[in-house]
Amino acid sequence: MADFIPEDILAHVRDATSIVDVISEYVALKKTGKNFMGLCPFHADKNPSFTVSEEKQIFHCFGCGQGGNVFTFLMQYNNVSFPEAARFLAQKSGIVIPTRKMSPTQRKEFEERERLLKVNKEAADYFRIMLSDPSSGQRARDYLSKRQMIPEVRDQFMLGYAPQSWTGLTQHFSRRGVPLDDLQKAGLVVAKNGRHYDRFRDRVIFPILDIHQRVLGFGGRSLDDSLPKYLNSPDTPVYHKRRTLYGLHIGKDACRQSGCAFVVEGYFDLLALHCHGIQNVVATLGTALTRQQVRIMKGHARQMILVFDSDEAGIKAAERSMPLFQEEKVEARILILPEGQDPDAYIFAVGADGFLKAAEKALGFMPFLIASAIRKHGLSLEGRVRIIETLKGPLGSLLDGVSRSVYIRDLAERLDIDESAILEQVRVSAAKDKKAISLIEPRHGSKLEKALIAIILQCPEGVCSFNLQEIIEGFETVELKKIGRMILEKSGSRTPVTGADLIAQTDDPQIRNLISSLLMEKIHVDPNSCHKIVRQYQAHLKKRQIRLLSKKIKEAERTNNQELLNRLLAEKQEWAQEHLEVPS
């Protein structure tokens, strides 16, 4: 990492950054003792196992093992390179990072992302100006008025308008010397028959921002019913629709305060809720709900309420999302709207109070699926068979046995079918779907070696009287020996070695996670405890060396190699005398 950013500047950025403040923008953290805890954004975490240490400036998840410093968190969470994470943090602290030492590939990717973000910001400004234009923007303003969008919400979400011109935006950037290639990479223009045209024409524009207020992409809605009704930016180097949620940059604080997030599908659905003062809402971006989006939401709210259209497509979308919420251990409910209603029309019809009262009656996933199956198939003999066929999979996937029993009993009563018959169908389905789970044994299995590295990291004064190089070179665990050597290399510097420093020195995620894990180990830091562990390890080394020499001696005796035998016997005696006393 220091190959392209000077170490002193990296240290300056780390010192100026609070890892708790940075991670709190993505994960809801709660103070627990000296550390902060939250739900891990990198795996399905129901009980908080994600730990952030302000004192050590590291994070570690005791569930999935992911760990690192503030740079690596941003790299993993935002899927960006190290220089991008470092530059982002530096900009927040007013620190200038030189880029001259980047590799050509790193420099190219970094500079491209910076250019595209700048292009997107200027495009958003252009669209806003076009919406305010007295002549060209009138149709769009009339349309927004018809949709009852209040000016405050329109301005807050930076709504704009793309004129009818095929090349209005293209010409705007051409006058500023912006290459067509950058516009195309940003998804703002499309090439056809050797010419370039604006992607968005005669549409209301919805800029899509991340939580740091950077414009990543755009959505566009036609002003009539011409198709496609909605048009979105394609995935680009800065925009990934499967990992982005519309409106989160504004709604995240309300989601945290309420502990709940409403999830809608459309731009206007979200904006309609904001027009009524309901801000704890996010919207998906033209795709089915993804695992990445669920994990992002989980960082801001413990409960999700899906508010999808009441038509068949909306019901299917809700059904498809059920496994995601179950696997990610997130509480989710479904708000069923009256037939023919979407969230936008519904809240304008009933108001904020009516909407929130309806939300209180939102169904859990299984009650929702049961109600949907009964509504779809009916209670005829054939309908009841189809209902059981539809629900046996979801019932079998429930991890809580008590919940499964309750829902099976409820379904049996509704269908007037023997409970055991439904249970048998669920068991057969679960047996067919059961998959073998392979457990990966940890590669760093030596408890003594782990304890020693943890002591060296957390309490170096406890082992300062010992020969650390001899101890570390005796390690059998490859990863721990590598970490030990990293410590020895850094210990020659004038400044104390910190865990955050070591994490910054490696690009190996396994080593990084292991360091963060060792830093979070609870150890007794008094000298006597440290000395005891070192003496135990030295005794372990002595026994291991004697076993090895004994094995070589037996082999020399077997082959009748007297010269080798005499040398090994002398070596064994010399080694035993040298290590007879273990220093204390």
URCORUR-V404541 format. One record per residue. N is the residue number from 1. PHI is phi as a letter, one per 40 degrees, with the letter a starting at -180 (999 if undefined). BURIAL is I if it has 9 or more other C-alpha atoms within 8 Angstrom, else O. Layout:
n=N phi=PHI burial=BURIAL
n=N phi=PHI burial=BURIAL
//
This chain:
n=1 phi=999 burial=I
n=2 phi=c burial=O
n=3 phi=c burial=O
n=4 phi=b burial=I
n=5 phi=b burial=I
n=6 phi=d burial=O
n=7 phi=c burial=O
n=8 phi=c burial=O
n=9 phi=c burial=I
n=10 phi=d burial=I
n=11 phi=c burial=O
n=12 phi=c burial=O
n=13 phi=c burial=I
n=14 phi=c burial=I
n=15 phi=c burial=O
n=16 phi=c burial=O
n=17 phi=b burial=I
n=18 phi=c burial=I
n=19 phi=c burial=I
n=20 phi=c burial=I
n=21 phi=c burial=O
n=22 phi=c burial=I
n=23 phi=c burial=I
n=24 phi=c burial=I
n=25 phi=c burial=O
n=26 phi=b burial=I
n=27 phi=b burial=I
n=28 phi=c burial=I
n=29 phi=b burial=I
n=30 phi=b burial=O
n=31 phi=c burial=O
n=32 phi=b burial=O
n=33 phi=g burial=O
n=34 phi=c burial=O
n=35 phi=b burial=I
n=36 phi=b burial=I
n=37 phi=b burial=I
n=38 phi=a burial=I
n=39 phi=c burial=I
n=40 phi=c burial=I
n=41 phi=c burial=I
n=42 phi=b burial=O
n=43 phi=a burial=I
n=44 phi=c burial=I
n=45 phi=b burial=I
n=46 phi=c burial=O
n=47 phi=b burial=O
n=48 phi=d burial=I
n=49 phi=b burial=I
n=50 phi=c burial=I
n=51 phi=b burial=I
n=52 phi=b burial=I
n=53 phi=b burial=I
n=54 phi=c burial=I
n=55 phi=c burial=O
n=56 phi=c burial=O
n=57 phi=f burial=I
n=58 phi=b burial=I
n=59 phi=b burial=I
n=60 phi=a burial=I
n=61 phi=b burial=I
n=62 phi=c burial=I
n=63 phi=c burial=O
n=64 phi=b burial=O
n=65 phi=g burial=I
n=66 phi=c burial=I
n=67 phi=a burial=I
n=68 phi=i burial=I
n=69 phi=b burial=I
n=70 phi=c burial=I
n=71 phi=c burial=I
n=72 phi=c burial=I
n=73 phi=c burial=I
n=74 phi=c burial=I
n=75 phi=c burial=I
n=76 phi=c burial=O
n=77 phi=c burial=O
n=78 phi=c burial=O
n=79 phi=f burial=O
n=80 phi=b burial=I
n=81 phi=c burial=O
n=82 phi=c burial=I
n=83 phi=c burial=O
n=84 phi=c burial=I
n=85 phi=c burial=I
n=86 phi=c burial=I
n=87 phi=c burial=I
n=88 phi=c burial=O
n=89 phi=c burial=I
n=90 phi=c burial=I
n=91 phi=c burial=I
n=92 phi=c burial=O
n=93 phi=b burial=I
n=94 phi=g burial=O
n=95 phi=b burial=O
n=96 phi=c burial=O
n=97 phi=b burial=O
n=98 phi=c burial=O
n=99 phi=b burial=O
n=100 phi=c burial=O
n=101 phi=c burial=O
n=102 phi=c burial=I
n=103 phi=c burial=O
n=104 phi=d burial=O
n=105 phi=c burial=O
n=106 phi=c burial=O
n=107 phi=c burial=I
n=108 phi=c burial=O
n=109 phi=c burial=O
n=110 phi=c burial=I
n=111 phi=c burial=O
n=112 phi=c burial=O
n=113 phi=c burial=I
n=114 phi=c burial=O
n=115 phi=c burial=I
n=116 phi=c burial=I
n=117 phi=c burial=I
n=118 phi=c burial=O
n=119 phi=c burial=I
n=120 phi=c burial=I
n=121 phi=c burial=I
n=122 phi=c burial=O
n=123 phi=c burial=I
n=124 phi=c burial=I
n=125 phi=c burial=O
n=126 phi=c burial=I
n=127 phi=c burial=I
n=128 phi=c burial=I
n=129 phi=c burial=I
n=130 phi=c burial=I
n=131 phi=c burial=I
n=132 phi=c burial=O
n=133 phi=c burial=I
n=134 phi=d burial=O
n=135 phi=b burial=O
n=136 phi=c burial=I
n=137 phi=c burial=I
n=138 phi=c burial=I
n=139 phi=d burial=O
n=140 phi=c burial=I
n=141 phi=c burial=I
n=142 phi=c burial=O
n=143 phi=c burial=I
n=144 phi=c burial=I
n=145 phi=c burial=I
n=146 phi=c burial=O
n=147 phi=c burial=O
n=148 phi=g burial=O
n=149 phi=c burial=I
n=150 phi=c burial=O
n=151 phi=d burial=O
n=152 phi=c burial=O
n=153 phi=c burial=I
n=154 phi=d burial=I
n=155 phi=c burial=O
n=156 phi=c burial=O
n=157 phi=c burial=I
n=158 phi=f burial=I
n=159 phi=c burial=I
n=160 phi=a burial=I
n=161 phi=a burial=I
n=162 phi=c burial=I
n=163 phi=c burial=I
n=164 phi=c burial=O
n=165 phi=d burial=O
n=166 phi=c burial=O
n=167 phi=b burial=I
n=168 phi=d burial=I
n=169 phi=c burial=I
n=170 phi=d burial=I
n=171 phi=c burial=O
n=172 phi=d burial=O
n=173 phi=c burial=I
n=174 phi=c burial=I
n=175 phi=c burial=O
n=176 phi=b burial=O
n=177 phi=g burial=O
n=178 phi=c burial=I
n=179 phi=c burial=O
n=180 phi=c burial=I
n=181 phi=c burial=O
n=182 phi=c burial=I
n=183 phi=c burial=I
n=184 phi=c burial=I
n=185 phi=c burial=I
n=186 phi=c burial=I
n=187 phi=g burial=I
n=188 phi=c burial=I
n=189 phi=b burial=I
n=190 phi=b burial=I
n=191 phi=b burial=I
n=192 phi=a burial=O
n=193 phi=f burial=O
n=194 phi=g burial=O
n=195 phi=b burial=O
n=196 phi=b burial=I
n=197 phi=b burial=I
n=198 phi=c burial=I
n=199 phi=c burial=O
n=200 phi=b burial=I
n=201 phi=b burial=I
n=202 phi=f burial=I
n=203 phi=b burial=I
n=204 phi=c burial=I
n=205 phi=b burial=I
n=206 phi=b burial=I
n=207 phi=c burial=I
n=208 phi=b burial=I
n=209 phi=b burial=I
n=210 phi=c burial=I
n=211 phi=c burial=I
n=212 phi=c burial=O
n=213 phi=g burial=O
n=214 phi=c burial=I
n=215 phi=c burial=I
n=216 phi=c burial=I
n=217 phi=a burial=I
n=218 phi=a burial=I
n=219 phi=b burial=I
n=220 phi=b burial=I
n=221 phi=b burial=I
n=222 phi=c burial=I
n=223 phi=c burial=I
n=224 phi=b burial=O
n=225 phi=c burial=O
n=226 phi=c burial=O
n=227 phi=b burial=O
n=228 phi=c burial=O
n=229 phi=c burial=I
n=230 phi=b burial=I
n=231 phi=b burial=I
n=232 phi=b burial=I
n=233 phi=d burial=I
n=234 phi=c burial=O
n=235 phi=c burial=I
n=236 phi=b burial=I
n=237 phi=d burial=O
n=238 phi=b burial=I
n=239 phi=b burial=I
n=240 phi=b burial=I
n=241 phi=c burial=I
n=242 phi=c burial=I
n=243 phi=b burial=I
n=244 phi=b burial=I
n=245 phi=b burial=I
n=246 phi=c burial=I
n=247 phi=g burial=I
n=248 phi=c burial=I
n=249 phi=c burial=I
n=250 phi=b burial=O
n=251 phi=c burial=I
n=252 phi=c burial=I
n=253 phi=c burial=I
n=254 phi=c burial=I
n=255 phi=c burial=I
n=256 phi=c burial=I
n=257 phi=c burial=O
n=258 phi=c burial=I
n=259 phi=g burial=I
n=260 phi=b burial=I
n=261 phi=b burial=I
n=262 phi=c burial=I
n=263 phi=b burial=I
n=264 phi=b burial=I
n=265 phi=b burial=I
n=266 phi=b burial=I
n=267 phi=c burial=I
n=268 phi=c burial=O
n=269 phi=c burial=I
n=270 phi=c burial=I
n=271 phi=c burial=I
n=272 phi=c burial=I
n=273 phi=c burial=I
n=274 phi=c burial=I
n=275 phi=c burial=I
n=276 phi=b burial=I
n=277 phi=g burial=O
n=278 phi=c burial=I
n=279 phi=b burial=I
n=280 phi=c burial=I
n=281 phi=a burial=I
n=282 phi=b burial=I
n=283 phi=b burial=I
n=284 phi=c burial=I
n=285 phi=b burial=I
n=286 phi=g burial=O
n=287 phi=b burial=O
n=288 phi=c burial=O
n=289 phi=d burial=I
n=290 phi=b burial=I
n=291 phi=c burial=O
n=292 phi=c burial=O
n=293 phi=c burial=I
n=294 phi=c burial=I
n=295 phi=c burial=I
n=296 phi=c burial=I
n=297 phi=c burial=I
n=298 phi=c burial=I
n=299 phi=c burial=I
n=300 phi=b burial=I
n=301 phi=a burial=I
n=302 phi=c burial=I
n=303 phi=b burial=I
n=304 phi=b burial=I
n=305 phi=b burial=I
n=306 phi=c burial=I
n=307 phi=b burial=I
n=308 phi=b burial=I
n=309 phi=d burial=I
n=310 phi=c burial=I
n=311 phi=c burial=O
n=312 phi=d burial=O
n=313 phi=c burial=O
n=314 phi=c burial=I
n=315 phi=c burial=I
n=316 phi=c burial=O
n=317 phi=c burial=I
n=318 phi=c burial=I
n=319 phi=c burial=O
n=320 phi=c burial=O
n=321 phi=c burial=I
n=322 phi=d burial=I
n=323 phi=d burial=O
n=324 phi=c burial=I
n=325 phi=c burial=I
n=326 phi=c burial=I
n=327 phi=c burial=O
n=328 phi=c burial=I
n=329 phi=f burial=I
n=330 phi=b burial=I
n=331 phi=c burial=I
n=332 phi=b burial=I
n=333 phi=b burial=I
n=334 phi=b burial=I
n=335 phi=c burial=I
n=336 phi=c burial=I
n=337 phi=c burial=I
n=338 phi=d burial=O
n=339 phi=d burial=O
n=340 phi=g burial=O
n=341 phi=b burial=I
n=342 phi=b burial=I
n=343 phi=d burial=I
n=344 phi=d burial=I
n=345 phi=c burial=O
n=346 phi=c burial=I
n=347 phi=c burial=I
n=348 phi=c burial=O
n=349 phi=c burial=O
n=350 phi=b burial=I
n=351 phi=g burial=I
n=352 phi=c burial=I
n=353 phi=c burial=O
n=354 phi=c burial=I
n=355 phi=c burial=I
n=356 phi=c burial=O
n=357 phi=c burial=O
n=358 phi=c burial=I
n=359 phi=c burial=I
n=360 phi=c burial=O
n=361 phi=c burial=O
n=362 phi=d burial=I
n=363 phi=c burial=I
n=364 phi=c burial=I
n=365 phi=c burial=I
n=366 phi=c burial=I
n=367 phi=d burial=I
n=368 phi=c burial=I
n=369 phi=c burial=I
n=370 phi=c burial=I
n=371 phi=c burial=O
n=372 phi=c burial=I
n=373 phi=c burial=I
n=374 phi=c burial=I
n=375 phi=c burial=O
n=376 phi=c burial=O
n=377 phi=b burial=I
n=378 phi=g burial=I
n=379 phi=b burial=I
n=380 phi=c burial=O
n=381 phi=d burial=O
n=382 phi=c burial=O
n=383 phi=c burial=I
n=384 phi=c burial=I
n=385 phi=c burial=O
n=386 phi=c burial=I
n=387 phi=c burial=I
n=388 phi=c burial=I
n=389 phi=c burial=O
n=390 phi=c burial=O
n=391 phi=c burial=I
n=392 phi=c burial=I
n=393 phi=c burial=I
n=394 phi=d burial=O
n=395 phi=c burial=I
n=396 phi=c burial=I
n=397 phi=c burial=O
n=398 phi=c burial=I
n=399 phi=c burial=O
n=400 phi=c burial=O
n=401 phi=c burial=O
n=402 phi=c burial=O
n=403 phi=c burial=O
n=404 phi=c burial=I
n=405 phi=c burial=O
n=406 phi=c burial=O
n=407 phi=c burial=I
n=408 phi=c burial=I
n=409 phi=c burial=I
n=410 phi=c burial=O
n=411 phi=c burial=I
n=412 phi=c burial=I
n=413 phi=c burial=O
n=414 phi=c burial=O
n=415 phi=c burial=O
n=416 phi=f burial=O
n=417 phi=b burial=I
n=418 phi=c burial=O
n=419 phi=d burial=I
n=420 phi=c burial=O
n=421 phi=c burial=O
n=422 phi=c burial=I
n=423 phi=d burial=I
n=424 phi=c burial=O
n=425 phi=c burial=I
n=426 phi=c burial=I
n=427 phi=c burial=I
n=428 phi=c burial=O
n=429 phi=c burial=I
n=430 phi=c burial=I
n=431 phi=c burial=O
n=432 phi=c burial=O
n=433 phi=c burial=O
n=434 phi=c burial=O
n=435 phi=b burial=O
n=436 phi=c burial=O
n=437 phi=b burial=O
n=438 phi=c burial=O
n=439 phi=c burial=O
n=440 phi=c burial=O
n=441 phi=c burial=O
n=442 phi=c burial=O
n=443 phi=c burial=O
n=444 phi=b burial=I
n=445 phi=c burial=O
n=446 phi=c burial=O
n=447 phi=c burial=O
n=448 phi=c burial=I
n=449 phi=c burial=I
n=450 phi=c burial=I
n=451 phi=c burial=I
n=452 phi=c burial=I
n=453 phi=c burial=I
n=454 phi=c burial=I
n=455 phi=c burial=I
n=456 phi=c burial=I
n=457 phi=c burial=I
n=458 phi=c burial=O
n=459 phi=a burial=I
n=460 phi=d burial=I
n=461 phi=c burial=O
n=462 phi=c burial=I
n=463 phi=b burial=I
n=464 phi=c burial=O
n=465 phi=c burial=O
n=466 phi=b burial=O
n=467 phi=c burial=O
n=468 phi=c burial=I
n=469 phi=c burial=O
n=470 phi=c burial=O
n=471 phi=c burial=I
n=472 phi=c burial=I
n=473 phi=c burial=O
n=474 phi=c burial=O
n=475 phi=c burial=I
n=476 phi=c burial=O
n=477 phi=c burial=I
n=478 phi=d burial=O
n=479 phi=c burial=O
n=480 phi=c burial=I
n=481 phi=c burial=I
n=482 phi=c burial=O
n=483 phi=c burial=I
n=484 phi=d burial=I
n=485 phi=c burial=I
n=486 phi=c burial=I
n=487 phi=c burial=I
n=488 phi=c burial=I
n=489 phi=c burial=O
n=490 phi=c burial=O
n=491 phi=c burial=I
n=492 phi=c burial=O
n=493 phi=c burial=O
n=494 phi=c burial=O
n=495 phi=c burial=O
n=496 phi=c burial=O
n=497 phi=c burial=I
n=498 phi=b burial=O
n=499 phi=c burial=I
n=500 phi=c burial=I
n=501 phi=c burial=O
n=502 phi=c burial=I
n=503 phi=c burial=I
n=504 phi=c burial=I
n=505 phi=c burial=O
n=506 phi=b burial=I
n=507 phi=b burial=O
n=508 phi=c burial=O
n=509 phi=c burial=O
n=510 phi=c burial=O
n=511 phi=c burial=I
n=512 phi=c burial=I
n=513 phi=c burial=I
n=514 phi=c burial=I
n=515 phi=c burial=I
n=516 phi=c burial=I
n=517 phi=c burial=I
n=518 phi=c burial=I
n=519 phi=c burial=I
n=520 phi=c burial=O
n=521 phi=c burial=O
n=522 phi=c burial=O
n=523 phi=b burial=O
n=524 phi=c burial=O
n=525 phi=c burial=I
n=526 phi=c burial=O
n=527 phi=d burial=I
n=528 phi=c burial=O
n=529 phi=c burial=I
n=530 phi=c burial=I
n=531 phi=c burial=I
n=532 phi=c burial=O
n=533 phi=c burial=I
n=534 phi=c burial=I
n=535 phi=c burial=I
n=536 phi=c burial=I
n=537 phi=c burial=I
n=538 phi=c burial=I
n=539 phi=c burial=I
n=540 phi=c burial=O
n=541 phi=c burial=I
n=542 phi=c burial=I
n=543 phi=c burial=O
n=544 phi=c burial=O
n=545 phi=c burial=O
n=546 phi=c burial=I
n=547 phi=c burial=O
n=548 phi=c burial=O
n=549 phi=c burial=I
n=550 phi=c burial=O
n=551 phi=c burial=O
n=552 phi=c burial=I
n=553 phi=c burial=I
n=554 phi=c burial=O
n=555 phi=c burial=O
n=556 phi=c burial=I
n=557 phi=c burial=I
n=558 phi=c burial=O
n=559 phi=c burial=O
n=560 phi=f burial=O
n=561 phi=c burial=I
n=562 phi=c burial=O
n=563 phi=c burial=O
n=564 phi=c burial=O
n=565 phi=c burial=I
n=566 phi=c burial=O
n=567 phi=c burial=O
n=568 phi=c burial=I
n=569 phi=c burial=I
n=570 phi=c burial=O
n=571 phi=c burial=O
n=572 phi=c burial=I
n=573 phi=c burial=O
n=574 phi=c burial=O
n=575 phi=c burial=O
n=576 phi=c burial=I
n=577 phi=c burial=O
n=578 phi=c burial=O
n=579 phi=b burial=O
n=580 phi=c burial=O
n=581 phi=b burial=O
n=582 phi=c burial=O
n=583 phi=c burial=O
n=584 phi=b burial=O
//
